[in-house]
């Protein structure tokens, strides 16, 4: 069923029946009933306030951690663009729009002598990083977030703390339909050149071990033992998803145009012709085989949304 409501007037861009495949890193997905690209925060707030409350809203970042199913989304997809990607530093605080890329925030912060280097190799934008409590090298958004701004489904602008978001491993409590618009981070002071070197090393390590030249969506499954969101001593990641996938004989396994990467078996790849169904079917097959071989249920890290074709 397609949404037939009369849409509110906007200053941004509102597109009906917009196919989402080209907006996701995996390049799959059917149409959203509507795609809204707001001009600014006020435009977004006015739109959400005027939108009938029964109409579902799906905030979408740069589509780095996402499978949109082939039947598309019966919702208004909200995608923040140019008005939401500014990055500013003041002392050891960094304020970034939700559409700013994680890598750009890390680089800008480092140039200003602020250590947010953990963001450098995380695919995607700040909105998604906050929502998912993204982390790398033992550092998480939870460790650095001062506050975030969001627009509620009713169109109110609110300020959220880390406590409000209740961060956990790869999770937060952002309510349904709320759209993050900006975040403020606190980082340690550091030497810009040293931080730049550190990020170059991180990138080299990532490129050596991950299929960064392929169409992927980052890690497919969460590491089973990662329950803490602190990155501190109690945060054990001894059990790796890739090791369980290897042990189940699924490295390089293919279904249709989907493949578990030969280079890093916890990366799902679109080899060129994959449908969302291929990718999701392969992921579920991996979960089944890992459960058969290790008795452990892997949890998806990639978000899957929409209807099957």
Residue pairs with C-beta under 8 A, 6 or more apart in sequence:
1 74
2 17
2 33
2 74
3 33
3 34
3 55
3 74
3 75
3 76
5 51
5 52
5 55
7 14
7 34
7 51
7 76
8 46
8 47
8 50
8 51
9 50
10 36
10 38
10 39
10 43
10 46
10 47
11 38
11 39
11 40
11 43
12 36
12 37
12 38
12 39
12 40
12 43
12 44
12 47
13 35
13 36
13 37
14 34
14 35
14 36
14 37
15 34
15 35
15 36
15 37
16 33
16 34
17 31
17 32
17 33
17 34
18 31
18 32
18 34
18 35
18 77
19 29
19 30
19 31
19 72
20 29
20 30
20 31
20 32
20 35
20 60
20 63
20 68
20 72
20 73
20 77
21 27
21 28
21 29
21 30
21 68
23 29
23 60
23 62
23 63
23 79
24 63
24 64
24 66
24 67
24 68
24 217
25 62
25 63
25 64
25 65
25 66
25 123
25 215
25 216
25 217
25 218
26 63
26 66
26 67
26 215
26 216
26 217
26 268
26 270
26 274
26 276
26 279
27 215
27 270
28 67
28 68
28 70
28 270
28 274
28 275
28 276
28 279
29 67
29 68
29 69
29 70
29 72
29 276
29 306
30 68
30 69
30 70
30 71
30 72
30 73
30 276
30 306
30 307
30 309
31 72
31 73
32 58
32 72
32 73
32 75
32 76
32 77
33 72
33 73
33 74
33 75
33 76
34 75
34 76
34 77
35 76
35 77
35 79
36 47
36 76
36 77
36 78
36 79
37 78
37 79
37 80
37 81
38 44
38 47
38 78
38 80
38 83
39 83
40 83
40 84
41 83
41 84
41 149
41 151
41 157
41 181
44 78
44 80
44 151
44 179
44 181
45 151
45 155
45 156
45 157
46 155
47 155
48 57
48 151
48 152
48 153
48 154
48 155
48 177
48 179
49 154
49 155
49 156
50 155
51 57
51 76
53 153
53 154
55 75
55 76
56 74
56 75
56 76
56 177
57 75
57 76
57 78
57 153
57 177
57 179
58 73
58 75
58 76
58 77
58 78
58 305
59 77
59 78
59 79
59 80
59 127
59 177
59 178
59 179
59 180
60 66
60 77
60 78
60 79
61 79
61 80
61 98
61 99
61 124
61 125
61 127
61 128
62 99
62 101
62 124
62 125
62 128
64 123
64 124
64 125
64 128
64 217
64 218
65 123
65 124
65 128
65 132
65 217
65 218
65 301
65 302
65 303
66 217
66 302
66 303
66 304
66 305
67 217
67 276
67 279
67 280
67 302
67 303
67 304
67 305
68 276
68 305
68 306
69 276
69 277
69 280
69 304
69 305
69 306
69 307
69 308
69 309
70 275
70 276
70 277
70 306
70 308
70 309
71 306
71 307
71 308
71 309
72 306
72 307
73 305
73 306
73 307
74 306
74 307
78 179
80 97
80 98
80 99
80 127
80 179
80 181
81 99
82 99
83 97
84 97
84 98
84 99
84 100
84 181
84 182
85 97
85 99
85 100
85 101
85 104
85 125
86 95
86 96
86 97
86 100
87 94
87 95
87 96
87 97
87 100
87 104
87 105
87 108
87 109
88 94
88 95
88 96
89 95
89 108
89 109
89 112
89 114
92 114
92 186
92 187
92 188
92 189
93 114
93 146
93 184
93 185
93 186
94 105
94 108
94 109
94 112
94 114
94 116
94 184
94 185
94 186
94 187
95 182
95 183
95 184
95 185
96 105
96 126
96 182
96 183
96 184
96 185
97 126
97 181
97 182
98 125
98 126
98 127
98 130
98 179
98 180
98 181
98 182
98 183
99 125
99 126
99 127
100 125
100 126
101 124
101 125
101 126
102 119
102 120
102 122
102 123
102 124
102 125
102 126
102 129
102 134
103 119
103 120
103 121
103 122
105 116
105 119
105 126
105 185
106 116
106 117
106 118
106 119
106 120
106 199
107 120
107 199
109 115
109 116
109 119
109 185
109 187
109 195
110 116
110 117
110 190
110 192
110 195
110 196
110 199
111 192
112 192
113 189
113 190
113 191
113 192
113 195
114 187
114 188
114 189
114 190
115 187
115 188
115 189
115 190
115 195
116 144
116 185
116 187
117 137
117 195
117 198
117 199
117 202
118 135
118 136
118 137
118 138
118 139
118 140
119 129
119 134
119 136
120 136
120 199
120 202
120 203
121 136
121 202
121 203
121 206
122 129
122 134
122 135
122 136
122 218
123 217
123 218
124 134
124 218
126 180
126 182
126 183
127 179
127 180
127 181
127 183
128 134
129 141
130 141
130 145
130 148
130 165
130 172
130 174
130 180
130 183
131 172
131 174
131 180
132 141
132 170
132 171
132 172
133 140
133 141
133 142
133 165
133 167
133 168
133 169
133 170
133 171
133 172
133 229
134 140
134 141
134 170
135 141
135 142
135 170
135 229
135 231
136 202
137 202
138 231
138 232
138 235
139 231
140 167
140 229
140 230
140 231
141 167
141 185
142 162
142 167
142 229
142 230
143 230
143 231
144 185
144 186
144 187
145 161
145 162
145 165
145 167
145 183
145 184
145 185
146 161
146 184
146 185
146 186
147 159
147 160
147 161
147 183
147 184
148 159
148 160
148 165
148 180
148 182
148 183
148 184
149 157
149 158
149 159
149 160
149 180
149 181
149 182
149 183
150 157
150 158
150 160
150 174
150 178
150 179
150 180
150 181
151 157
151 158
151 178
151 179
151 181
152 158
152 175
152 177
152 178
153 175
153 176
153 177
153 178
157 181
160 174
164 173
165 172
165 173
165 174
166 172
166 173
167 229
168 227
168 229
169 222
169 226
169 227
169 228
169 229
170 222
170 226
170 301
171 229
174 180
206 212
209 263
209 264
210 216
210 261
210 263
210 264
210 267
211 261
211 263
211 264
211 267
211 269
214 261
214 267
214 269
214 270
214 271
215 269
215 270
215 271
215 272
216 261
216 267
216 268
216 269
216 270
217 268
217 302
218 267
218 301
218 302
219 241
219 266
219 267
219 301
219 302
220 241
220 260
220 266
220 267
220 268
220 283
220 286
220 300
220 301
220 302
221 241
221 245
221 266
221 283
221 286
221 287
221 298
221 299
221 300
221 301
222 241
222 298
222 299
222 300
222 301
223 237
223 239
223 240
223 241
224 239
224 241
224 244
224 296
224 298
224 299
225 236
225 237
225 238
225 239
226 235
226 236
226 237
227 235
228 234
228 235
228 236
229 235
239 296
240 266
241 266
241 298
242 264
242 265
242 266
244 290
244 293
244 294
244 296
244 298
245 251
245 260
245 265
245 266
245 286
245 290
245 298
246 265
247 290
247 293
247 294
248 286
248 289
248 290
248 292
248 293
248 294
249 289
249 293
250 260
250 265
250 285
250 286
250 289
250 290
251 260
251 261
251 262
251 265
252 259
252 260
252 261
252 262
252 265
253 259
253 260
253 282
253 285
253 286
254 260
254 271
254 282
255 278
255 281
255 282
255 285
256 273
256 274
256 275
256 277
256 278
256 281
256 282
257 270
257 271
257 272
257 273
257 274
257 275
257 278
258 268
258 269
258 270
258 271
258 274
258 278
258 279
258 281
258 282
259 268
259 269
259 271
259 282
260 266
260 267
260 268
260 269
260 282
260 286
261 267
261 268
261 269
268 279
268 282
268 283
268 302
270 279
275 309
276 304
276 306
277 308
277 309
280 304
283 300
283 302
286 298
287 297
287 298
290 296
290 297
290 298
291 297
291 298
